[in-house]
Amino acid sequence: MMKKTSMLLFWVLSLSMLVCWCGQNAQNSIESGTWADEITWSLSSETKVMKEVVSTWDLVVVDYVWKHLDWTVFDTSVKAIAEEAWLFNPNRDYDAWLEFTAGAGQMIKWFDEAVIWMKVGESKTVEIPAEKAYWERSEDYVIHVPVEEAWDLSGAEVWMQVILWGAYPAKIIELNDKEVVFDANHELAWKDLVFDITVKSIE
């Protein structure tokens, strides 16, 4: 009987010591931040996996190539393609890819929509009609200004880029002794476009 009682007491004491040891370790982990770090690491890992696919409001980083329908490149973030198309700009950082928030309206509509559900490393070619890109050309944006109402025109010439009323980019398309004609249409207005898009990262 005494032997059984001793064994029972031994197991009770051992169990009590184990519970105290676990409790103390948990308390130490919380105080030292180890436990919190493990939770944070687990959440970060889960978040990283979730961000392998683009969703609305994600910060997306992409490489792009803009082309006309005849596939002539007119802008790109890829250095090798810029050099091949004679578009290389030595003042541009080609390691700084295009960054924008998906679905926030920072890009033209179809470009914005195209990246949704794309994965990191995935590439896609998208054809965008003029009405979904920079709209069709409109005569409403061709502005005729009488010479006597224009500002100082010394040095002005046809095709010169100007800013109208401090906010609107335009170019001079006609200049004579009676009037100056400005075209405030976007340079890509009425043009269908092709985009090659590669998702580099999602944040």
JOURCOR-V174788 format. One line per field, one symbol per residue. phi: phi as a letter, one per 20 degrees, with the letter a starting at -180 (. if undefined). psi: psi as a letter, one per 20 degrees, with the letter a starting at -180 (. if undefined). burial: b if it has 16 or more other ideal C-beta (glycine too) atoms within 10 Angstrom, else e. A space follows every 10 residues. Layout:
BEGIN
phi = ???
psi = ???
burial = ???
END
This chain:
BEGIN
phi = .fffffffff ffffffffff ffffffffff fenfffffff ffffffffff efcfcgmfed dcebcecefe mffcaaeegf ffffemdfdf eeefeeffcb efnenfdfgf fgffffmfdf nfdbdcedfg feddmefcff eeddcggfee fgdfnfbfmf ecdelmbdfb cfdbbbfdbd dddefffdfm dfccddccfe acc
psi = ghghgggghg hggggghggg ggghggghgg hiigghgggg gggggggggh jipprpjqop pqqqppqrhj jppiqqjogh hgghjkjpoi ipoiinrppr opjjjirqgh gghhipjqqp iqqqpppoqg iiekrqppih jopppqgiir aojpiqrpjp propkjhoqr qpiqoaihrp pqojqqhjqj pqqpppppph rp.
burial = eeeeeeeeee eeeeeeeeee eeeeeeeeee eeeeeeeeee eeeeeeeeee beebeeebeb bbbbbbbeee eebebbbbee bbeebeeeee eeebeebeeb ebbeeebbee bbbbbeebee eeeeeeebee eebbeebeee eeeeeeeeee eeeeeeeeee eeeeeeeeeb ebeebeeebb bbbbbeebbe bebbbbbbbe ebe
END
